[in-house]
Amino acid sequence: MSANSTSHPKGLYFLYSTEMWERFNFYGMRAILSLFLVSALSFKQDEAAILYGGFLGLSYLTPMLGGYISDRYIGNRNSIIGGGFAMAIGQLLLFSSASTFKLDVPFATNLMWGGLVFLILGNGFFKPNISSMVGQLYKKGDSRLDAAFTIFYMGINTGAMLGMLICPWLGDVKVDGVRVIEAFKWGFLAAGAAMLIGTILFILLKGVFLKAPDGSEIGLAPTFSAIKSADEETEKAEFSTPSIVISSALFIGLIIGFHYLFVTEVANPIKDWIYPVIYSAGISLAFLIMRDKTLTKIERDRIWVMYFVAFFVIFFWAAYEQAGSSLTFIADQQTDLNFFGIQLPPSSVQNANSFFIIILAFPFSWLWMRLAKKGIEPNSPGKQAIGLLLLAIGYLIIAIKVKNLGTDKLGVIWLFIMYLFHTMGELSLSPIGLSLVSKLAPKRFSSLLMGVWFLANAAGYALSGTLGALLPPATAVVGQTVFPSFLGFEIKNLYDFFIVFVIMAGIASILLFGLANGPLKKMMHGIR
């Protein structure tokens, strides 16, 4: 098939469907997790927000491990299968937690921790490998790749929409305004069933659809060749012992440094230790990859571009991922959820994002291809700067709306409008980022650098937990309530809370746009 063709290989749609089932599992569970922690396991809201951020952060830290093991030992296919089964087990443990909390809360809490561990490890093996395989379906330099990842991204959000529709419908149930806490287990069970279905279908059909442009199978366990022609990439990275030792020492040193930077009077092991591990892993791994002896100057420059862009992506996800914590609490406590006569479950409001992505994914894919034909398509970092700007606009709209709200409740339509802008920002940033890694990463680092890219997500999610804990209490009274503070400023109301994200994302957008059309463009060496 010609690289200029507008059609796509069948393998893209197979990976689309596999990712759809996995995202049903992940986002369906995510939609009800914070409410489950607070309602059933007696977590405080700020504790739930920090745990939520730590869970998401670790879920996107482990792709580094999964990507490395896949690239060096077991291949993409085996990683996806193992990760899928691990996540199904994790959901079963959450189902057990939600089934036993009335009898023994400490035991149910331990089951919850076990479930999250399996989900974190499973996601680490699944996530980078399925994204990496999308890039392997196309030749290097194929102009369809941004469009392909946008289509693939629609698969992600088809699953997310179904998960956040079905799991809250089953698990976030209220009768006469009172939450039925026992129902959470059915949401977790539905998420686990979806993961099991997706994994079994992948096992049965992987040999049929996963083909490279030349007809060879992709995603198999690696076999390293000692022979390399002049126009081929080196197949295996070479890390010296001193590089590994220095990177390990840097990792440990950064953990200690970040720990003392983040520690507060109120001890929290997730915030005090897990968050430092996430931030430190990204920096030390970036250092280790750059010490690979086989890197050429062009490869090194392109990897630097990924690192620069990944830094700005942190701020996008820190603001965007308020959806599953602070924005869910706002929907639950400070929002009128009546929508055309239907009383929506609070945890389902965030599903607007997935709905908008399914509607807008193909138009955005068409837009990039149309702009490319006219020669005015922004390069990948430029698109991501636009994504950050759209995110900031979404928060600005809702900040203005709540400024003079007083004691009234926020209309749910305003959350939907905010999610519309967040969705357009996400489509400009996230699938383009996946495509950027596939374009810029040397073949021997394809899954590992996809894992590094997800480390930016991990750092953003960890930061989202810290920022989500800034949400002021719904019943706060000025002069009587101790308000959270950020960089010396008290967050007294929803307006103050939303403005934090407007400023953060807006500044990041301006800086990235300047770099995208300057040094980053040059460092990509012809890749857009």
Number of C-alpha atoms within 10 A of each C-alpha: 11 11 16 9 10 13 11 18 17 14 19 23 17 21 21 24 21 25 29 27 28 31 28 31 33 24 25 31 27 26 29 24 23 26 26 22 21 16 17 21 20 14 16 12 21 21 21 24 29 27 25 26 33 26 25 24 29 27 26 29 29 27 32 26 17 28 30 24 18 27 25 18 15 18 22 28 24 19 28 27 19 16 26 31 20 24 30 26 20 27 29 23 27 29 24 19 28 29 18 19 19 13 9 12 16 13 14 23 20 14 22 24 17 18 23 22 19 22 28 24 24 27 28 27 31 28 29 32 30 21 26 23 23 26 24 20 24 24 16 13 14 14 17 21 26 25 23 25 27 28 21 24 24 27 29 25 26 23 26 29 26 21 31 31 23 19 29 27 19 16 28 26 18 13 7 6 7 8 16 15 19 18 20 29 25 20 28 31 23 22 32 29 16 21 27 21 15 22 22 14 14 21 13 9 11 18 12 11 18 25 21 19 16 10 9 8 16 21 23 16 17 17 13 11 9 8 9 10 7 7 6 9 15 20 19 18 17 14 15 12 9 10 18 17 12 13 21 16 13 19 23 15 14 19 22 16 13 17 19 13 11 13 14 11 5 7 9 14 13 19 23 20 18 21 28 24 23 25 23 22 25 24 17 20 21 17 17 18 22 17 19 16 12 16 18 13 10 13 19 20 19 24 22 18 23 22 19 15 23 23 19 22 28 24 25 34 24 26 27 25 22 23 22 25 30 25 22 23 23 19 25 17 16 19 20 17 21 13 11 6 7 8 10 19 20 24 29 23 25 22 23 19 23 26 19 20 27 19 11 18 25 14 13 19 20 15 14 20 18 13 12 14 10 9 9 10 16 17 18 23 29 23 24 29 30 24 26 33 25 25 28 30 19 25 28 20 17 20 21 14 15 19 13 10 12 9 9 11 15 20 17 18 15 16 21 19 17 22 27 22 22 27 26 23 25 25 25 27 22 21 24 25 25 23 23 26 25 28 22 26 19 21 19 18 22 26 33 27 29 28 31 31 27 28 29 28 28 32 32 30 33 34 24 32 31 24 24 29 20 24 26 23 19 13 10 13 13 10 7 7 12 14 18 17 16 12 5 7 11 15 20 20 20 22 19 18 23 23 18 20 25 22 14 16 29 21 17 20 26 14 12 24 19 14 17 23 14 11 11 24 19 14 19 21 13 8 14 17
